[in-house]
């Protein structure tokens, strides 16, 4: 191999390395953006799950109120349900305070 071929190979190698370095930087930025988006989406999912849980509790409470208003069911069963809901609320509060 002569000097000019070595120089051409070296220049070609440098160009390829520069392309790889540029692509590496681009991919690192993309990974960073995707991680950020992933964190935001996880936060959104957690928020939505909390909203669903809240709505489910409201529905349960609404059913209890309807049972009280219509006089359906006996009083001891209703008291038991209310006690169960209070225990569940206490568990939620304890979990949230951790």
Chimera marker file (.cmm) of the C-alpha trace (Angstrom):
<marker_set name="trace">
<marker id="1" x="0.000" y="0.000" z="0.000" r="1" g="1" b="0" radius="0.5"/>
<marker id="2" x="1.386" y="3.358" z="-0.881" r="1" g="1" b="0" radius="0.5"/>
<marker id="3" x="1.216" y="6.576" z="1.041" r="1" g="1" b="0" radius="0.5"/>
<marker id="4" x="-1.760" y="7.983" z="-0.855" r="1" g="1" b="0" radius="0.5"/>
<marker id="5" x="-3.838" y="4.850" z="-0.297" r="1" g="1" b="0" radius="0.5"/>
<marker id="6" x="-3.072" y="4.968" z="3.424" r="1" g="1" b="0" radius="0.5"/>
<marker id="7" x="-4.052" y="8.626" z="3.522" r="1" g="1" b="0" radius="0.5"/>
<marker id="8" x="-7.304" y="7.887" z="1.671" r="1" g="1" b="0" radius="0.5"/>
<marker id="9" x="-8.078" y="5.002" z="4.028" r="1" g="1" b="0" radius="0.5"/>
<marker id="10" x="-7.327" y="7.198" z="7.027" r="1" g="1" b="0" radius="0.5"/>
<marker id="11" x="-9.619" y="9.964" z="5.761" r="1" g="1" b="0" radius="0.5"/>
<marker id="12" x="-12.366" y="7.416" z="5.057" r="1" g="1" b="0" radius="0.5"/>
<marker id="13" x="-11.950" y="5.985" z="8.551" r="1" g="1" b="0" radius="0.5"/>
<marker id="14" x="-12.083" y="9.462" z="10.137" r="1" g="1" b="0" radius="0.5"/>
<marker id="15" x="-15.272" y="10.269" z="8.199" r="1" g="1" b="0" radius="0.5"/>
<marker id="16" x="-16.893" y="7.015" z="9.319" r="1" g="1" b="0" radius="0.5"/>
<marker id="17" x="-15.872" y="7.646" z="12.940" r="1" g="1" b="0" radius="0.5"/>
<marker id="18" x="-17.336" y="11.160" z="12.797" r="1" g="1" b="0" radius="0.5"/>
<marker id="19" x="-20.584" y="9.756" z="11.394" r="1" g="1" b="0" radius="0.5"/>
<marker id="20" x="-20.721" y="7.153" z="14.157" r="1" g="1" b="0" radius="0.5"/>
<marker id="21" x="-20.019" y="9.752" z="16.853" r="1" g="1" b="0" radius="0.5"/>
<marker id="22" x="-22.778" y="11.980" z="15.458" r="1" g="1" b="0" radius="0.5"/>
<marker id="23" x="-25.232" y="9.084" z="15.331" r="1" g="1" b="0" radius="0.5"/>
<marker id="24" x="-24.263" y="8.098" z="18.875" r="1" g="1" b="0" radius="0.5"/>
<marker id="25" x="-25.009" y="11.626" z="20.149" r="1" g="1" b="0" radius="0.5"/>
<marker id="26" x="-28.339" y="11.644" z="18.324" r="1" g="1" b="0" radius="0.5"/>
<marker id="27" x="-29.309" y="8.286" z="19.799" r="1" g="1" b="0" radius="0.5"/>
<marker id="28" x="-28.303" y="9.383" z="23.303" r="1" g="1" b="0" radius="0.5"/>
<marker id="29" x="-30.551" y="12.441" z="22.988" r="1" g="1" b="0" radius="0.5"/>
<marker id="30" x="-33.402" y="10.273" z="21.714" r="1" g="1" b="0" radius="0.5"/>
<marker id="31" x="-32.993" y="7.852" z="24.633" r="1" g="1" b="0" radius="0.5"/>
<marker id="32" x="-33.052" y="10.778" z="27.052" r="1" g="1" b="0" radius="0.5"/>
<marker id="33" x="-36.226" y="12.161" z="25.491" r="1" g="1" b="0" radius="0.5"/>
<marker id="34" x="-37.896" y="8.739" z="25.535" r="1" g="1" b="0" radius="0.5"/>
<marker id="35" x="-36.986" y="8.242" z="29.198" r="1" g="1" b="0" radius="0.5"/>
<marker id="36" x="-38.493" y="11.620" z="30.023" r="1" g="1" b="0" radius="0.5"/>
<marker id="37" x="-41.649" y="10.800" z="28.075" r="1" g="1" b="0" radius="0.5"/>
<marker id="38" x="-41.824" y="7.413" z="29.786" r="1" g="1" b="0" radius="0.5"/>
<marker id="39" x="-41.623" y="9.054" z="33.218" r="1" g="1" b="0" radius="0.5"/>
<marker id="40" x="-44.387" y="11.499" z="32.280" r="1" g="1" b="0" radius="0.5"/>
<marker id="41" x="-46.602" y="8.681" z="31.022" r="1" g="1" b="0" radius="0.5"/>
<marker id="42" x="-46.005" y="6.621" z="34.158" r="1" g="1" b="0" radius="0.5"/>
<marker id="43" x="-46.995" y="9.622" z="36.249" r="1" g="1" b="0" radius="0.5"/>
<marker id="44" x="-50.122" y="10.096" z="34.144" r="1" g="1" b="0" radius="0.5"/>
<marker id="45" x="-51.064" y="6.425" z="34.507" r="1" g="1" b="0" radius="0.5"/>
<marker id="46" x="-50.620" y="6.640" z="38.280" r="1" g="1" b="0" radius="0.5"/>
<marker id="47" x="-52.805" y="9.733" z="38.395" r="1" g="1" b="0" radius="0.5"/>
<marker id="48" x="-55.507" y="8.038" z="36.319" r="1" g="1" b="0" radius="0.5"/>
<marker id="49" x="-55.399" y="4.950" z="38.525" r="1" g="1" b="0" radius="0.5"/>
<marker id="50" x="-55.900" y="7.160" z="41.578" r="1" g="1" b="0" radius="0.5"/>
<marker id="51" x="-58.853" y="8.854" z="39.862" r="1" g="1" b="0" radius="0.5"/>
<marker id="52" x="-60.383" y="5.473" z="39.023" r="1" g="1" b="0" radius="0.5"/>
<marker id="53" x="-59.972" y="4.360" z="42.619" r="1" g="1" b="0" radius="0.5"/>
<marker id="54" x="-61.595" y="7.565" z="43.811" r="1" g="1" b="0" radius="0.5"/>
<marker id="55" x="-64.512" y="7.097" z="41.422" r="1" g="1" b="0" radius="0.5"/>
<marker id="56" x="-64.950" y="3.495" z="42.547" r="1" g="1" b="0" radius="0.5"/>
<marker id="57" x="-65.115" y="4.653" z="46.166" r="1" g="1" b="0" radius="0.5"/>
<marker id="58" x="-67.689" y="7.299" z="45.222" r="1" g="1" b="0" radius="0.5"/>
<marker id="59" x="-69.792" y="4.646" z="43.517" r="1" g="1" b="0" radius="0.5"/>
<marker id="60" x="-69.613" y="2.432" z="46.614" r="1" g="1" b="0" radius="0.5"/>
<marker id="61" x="-70.622" y="5.324" z="48.838" r="1" g="1" b="0" radius="0.5"/>
<marker id="62" x="-73.434" y="6.227" z="46.459" r="1" g="1" b="0" radius="0.5"/>
<marker id="63" x="-74.750" y="2.655" z="46.633" r="1" g="1" b="0" radius="0.5"/>
<marker id="64" x="-74.706" y="2.792" z="50.429" r="1" g="1" b="0" radius="0.5"/>
<marker id="65" x="-76.598" y="6.073" z="50.420" r="1" g="1" b="0" radius="0.5"/>
<marker id="66" x="-79.154" y="4.642" z="48.005" r="1" g="1" b="0" radius="0.5"/>
<marker id="67" x="-79.640" y="1.605" z="50.237" r="1" g="1" b="0" radius="0.5"/>
<marker id="68" x="-80.178" y="3.896" z="53.221" r="1" g="1" b="0" radius="0.5"/>
<marker id="69" x="-82.630" y="6.092" z="51.306" r="1" g="1" b="0" radius="0.5"/>
<marker id="70" x="-84.668" y="3.181" z="49.956" r="1" g="1" b="0" radius="0.5"/>
<marker id="71" x="-84.543" y="1.223" z="53.188" r="1" g="1" b="0" radius="0.5"/>
<marker id="72" x="-83.237" y="-1.873" z="51.416" r="1" g="1" b="0" radius="0.5"/>
<marker id="73" x="-81.254" y="-4.379" z="53.427" r="1" g="1" b="0" radius="0.5"/>
<marker id="74" x="-81.144" y="-4.652" z="57.171" r="1" g="1" b="0" radius="0.5"/>
<marker id="75" x="-79.370" y="-2.214" z="59.443" r="1" g="1" b="0" radius="0.5"/>
<marker id="76" x="-76.730" y="-4.647" z="60.687" r="1" g="1" b="0" radius="0.5"/>
<marker id="77" x="-75.614" y="-5.445" z="57.130" r="1" g="1" b="0" radius="0.5"/>
<marker id="78" x="-75.431" y="-1.751" z="56.332" r="1" g="1" b="0" radius="0.5"/>
<marker id="79" x="-73.361" y="-1.095" z="59.467" r="1" g="1" b="0" radius="0.5"/>
<marker id="80" x="-71.020" y="-3.932" z="58.476" r="1" g="1" b="0" radius="0.5"/>
<marker id="81" x="-70.563" y="-2.455" z="55.008" r="1" g="1" b="0" radius="0.5"/>
<marker id="82" x="-69.850" y="0.985" z="56.441" r="1" g="1" b="0" radius="0.5"/>
<marker id="83" x="-67.295" y="-0.526" z="58.844" r="1" g="1" b="0" radius="0.5"/>
<marker id="84" x="-65.658" y="-2.347" z="55.927" r="1" g="1" b="0" radius="0.5"/>
<marker id="85" x="-65.438" y="0.893" z="53.944" r="1" g="1" b="0" radius="0.5"/>
<marker id="86" x="-63.974" y="2.735" z="56.907" r="1" g="1" b="0" radius="0.5"/>
<marker id="87" x="-61.321" y="0.027" z="57.276" r="1" g="1" b="0" radius="0.5"/>
<marker id="88" x="-60.556" y="0.261" z="53.553" r="1" g="1" b="0" radius="0.5"/>
<marker id="89" x="-60.248" y="4.054" z="53.787" r="1" g="1" b="0" radius="0.5"/>
<marker id="90" x="-57.923" y="3.690" z="56.779" r="1" g="1" b="0" radius="0.5"/>
<marker id="91" x="-55.744" y="1.282" z="54.766" r="1" g="1" b="0" radius="0.5"/>
<marker id="92" x="-55.618" y="3.773" z="51.884" r="1" g="1" b="0" radius="0.5"/>
<marker id="93" x="-54.647" y="6.599" z="54.218" r="1" g="1" b="0" radius="0.5"/>
<marker id="94" x="-51.942" y="4.465" z="55.810" r="1" g="1" b="0" radius="0.5"/>
<marker id="95" x="-50.630" y="3.502" z="52.377" r="1" g="1" b="0" radius="0.5"/>
<marker id="96" x="-50.585" y="7.114" z="51.187" r="1" g="1" b="0" radius="0.5"/>
<marker id="97" x="-48.811" y="8.332" z="54.302" r="1" g="1" b="0" radius="0.5"/>
<marker id="98" x="-45.852" y="5.970" z="53.731" r="1" g="1" b="0" radius="0.5"/>
<link id1="1" id2="2" r="1" g="1" b="0" radius="0.2"/>
<link id1="2" id2="3" r="1" g="1" b="0" radius="0.2"/>
<link id1="3" id2="4" r="1" g="1" b="0" radius="0.2"/>
<link id1="4" id2="5" r="1" g="1" b="0" radius="0.2"/>
<link id1="5" id2="6" r="1" g="1" b="0" radius="0.2"/>
<link id1="6" id2="7" r="1" g="1" b="0" radius="0.2"/>
<link id1="7" id2="8" r="1" g="1" b="0" radius="0.2"/>
<link id1="8" id2="9" r="1" g="1" b="0" radius="0.2"/>
<link id1="9" id2="10" r="1" g="1" b="0" radius="0.2"/>
<link id1="10" id2="11" r="1" g="1" b="0" radius="0.2"/>
<link id1="11" id2="12" r="1" g="1" b="0" radius="0.2"/>
<link id1="12" id2="13" r="1" g="1" b="0" radius="0.2"/>
<link id1="13" id2="14" r="1" g="1" b="0" radius="0.2"/>
<link id1="14" id2="15" r="1" g="1" b="0" radius="0.2"/>
<link id1="15" id2="16" r="1" g="1" b="0" radius="0.2"/>
<link id1="16" id2="17" r="1" g="1" b="0" radius="0.2"/>
<link id1="17" id2="18" r="1" g="1" b="0" radius="0.2"/>
<link id1="18" id2="19" r="1" g="1" b="0" radius="0.2"/>
<link id1="19" id2="20" r="1" g="1" b="0" radius="0.2"/>
<link id1="20" id2="21" r="1" g="1" b="0" radius="0.2"/>
<link id1="21" id2="22" r="1" g="1" b="0" radius="0.2"/>
<link id1="22" id2="23" r="1" g="1" b="0" radius="0.2"/>
<link id1="23" id2="24" r="1" g="1" b="0" radius="0.2"/>
<link id1="24" id2="25" r="1" g="1" b="0" radius="0.2"/>
<link id1="25" id2="26" r="1" g="1" b="0" radius="0.2"/>
<link id1="26" id2="27" r="1" g="1" b="0" radius="0.2"/>
<link id1="27" id2="28" r="1" g="1" b="0" radius="0.2"/>
<link id1="28" id2="29" r="1" g="1" b="0" radius="0.2"/>
<link id1="29" id2="30" r="1" g="1" b="0" radius="0.2"/>
<link id1="30" id2="31" r="1" g="1" b="0" radius="0.2"/>
<link id1="31" id2="32" r="1" g="1" b="0" radius="0.2"/>
<link id1="32" id2="33" r="1" g="1" b="0" radius="0.2"/>
<link id1="33" id2="34" r="1" g="1" b="0" radius="0.2"/>
<link id1="34" id2="35" r="1" g="1" b="0" radius="0.2"/>
<link id1="35" id2="36" r="1" g="1" b="0" radius="0.2"/>
<link id1="36" id2="37" r="1" g="1" b="0" radius="0.2"/>
<link id1="37" id2="38" r="1" g="1" b="0" radius="0.2"/>
<link id1="38" id2="39" r="1" g="1" b="0" radius="0.2"/>
<link id1="39" id2="40" r="1" g="1" b="0" radius="0.2"/>
<link id1="40" id2="41" r="1" g="1" b="0" radius="0.2"/>
<link id1="41" id2="42" r="1" g="1" b="0" radius="0.2"/>
<link id1="42" id2="43" r="1" g="1" b="0" radius="0.2"/>
<link id1="43" id2="44" r="1" g="1" b="0" radius="0.2"/>
<link id1="44" id2="45" r="1" g="1" b="0" radius="0.2"/>
<link id1="45" id2="46" r="1" g="1" b="0" radius="0.2"/>
<link id1="46" id2="47" r="1" g="1" b="0" radius="0.2"/>
<link id1="47" id2="48" r="1" g="1" b="0" radius="0.2"/>
<link id1="48" id2="49" r="1" g="1" b="0" radius="0.2"/>
<link id1="49" id2="50" r="1" g="1" b="0" radius="0.2"/>
<link id1="50" id2="51" r="1" g="1" b="0" radius="0.2"/>
<link id1="51" id2="52" r="1" g="1" b="0" radius="0.2"/>
<link id1="52" id2="53" r="1" g="1" b="0" radius="0.2"/>
<link id1="53" id2="54" r="1" g="1" b="0" radius="0.2"/>
<link id1="54" id2="55" r="1" g="1" b="0" radius="0.2"/>
<link id1="55" id2="56" r="1" g="1" b="0" radius="0.2"/>
<link id1="56" id2="57" r="1" g="1" b="0" radius="0.2"/>
<link id1="57" id2="58" r="1" g="1" b="0" radius="0.2"/>
<link id1="58" id2="59" r="1" g="1" b="0" radius="0.2"/>
<link id1="59" id2="60" r="1" g="1" b="0" radius="0.2"/>
<link id1="60" id2="61" r="1" g="1" b="0" radius="0.2"/>
<link id1="61" id2="62" r="1" g="1" b="0" radius="0.2"/>
<link id1="62" id2="63" r="1" g="1" b="0" radius="0.2"/>
<link id1="63" id2="64" r="1" g="1" b="0" radius="0.2"/>
<link id1="64" id2="65" r="1" g="1" b="0" radius="0.2"/>
<link id1="65" id2="66" r="1" g="1" b="0" radius="0.2"/>
<link id1="66" id2="67" r="1" g="1" b="0" radius="0.2"/>
<link id1="67" id2="68" r="1" g="1" b="0" radius="0.2"/>
<link id1="68" id2="69" r="1" g="1" b="0" radius="0.2"/>
<link id1="69" id2="70" r="1" g="1" b="0" radius="0.2"/>
<link id1="70" id2="71" r="1" g="1" b="0" radius="0.2"/>
<link id1="71" id2="72" r="1" g="1" b="0" radius="0.2"/>
<link id1="72" id2="73" r="1" g="1" b="0" radius="0.2"/>
<link id1="73" id2="74" r="1" g="1" b="0" radius="0.2"/>
<link id1="74" id2="75" r="1" g="1" b="0" radius="0.2"/>
<link id1="75" id2="76" r="1" g="1" b="0" radius="0.2"/>
<link id1="76" id2="77" r="1" g="1" b="0" radius="0.2"/>
<link id1="77" id2="78" r="1" g="1" b="0" radius="0.2"/>
<link id1="78" id2="79" r="1" g="1" b="0" radius="0.2"/>
<link id1="79" id2="80" r="1" g="1" b="0" radius="0.2"/>
<link id1="80" id2="81" r="1" g="1" b="0" radius="0.2"/>
<link id1="81" id2="82" r="1" g="1" b="0" radius="0.2"/>
<link id1="82" id2="83" r="1" g="1" b="0" radius="0.2"/>
<link id1="83" id2="84" r="1" g="1" b="0" radius="0.2"/>
<link id1="84" id2="85" r="1" g="1" b="0" radius="0.2"/>
<link id1="85" id2="86" r="1" g="1" b="0" radius="0.2"/>
<link id1="86" id2="87" r="1" g="1" b="0" radius="0.2"/>
<link id1="87" id2="88" r="1" g="1" b="0" radius="0.2"/>
<link id1="88" id2="89" r="1" g="1" b="0" radius="0.2"/>
<link id1="89" id2="90" r="1" g="1" b="0" radius="0.2"/>
<link id1="90" id2="91" r="1" g="1" b="0" radius="0.2"/>
<link id1="91" id2="92" r="1" g="1" b="0" radius="0.2"/>
<link id1="92" id2="93" r="1" g="1" b="0" radius="0.2"/>
<link id1="93" id2="94" r="1" g="1" b="0" radius="0.2"/>
<link id1="94" id2="95" r="1" g="1" b="0" radius="0.2"/>
<link id1="95" id2="96" r="1" g="1" b="0" radius="0.2"/>
<link id1="96" id2="97" r="1" g="1" b="0" radius="0.2"/>
<link id1="97" id2="98" r="1" g="1" b="0" radius="0.2"/>
</marker_set>
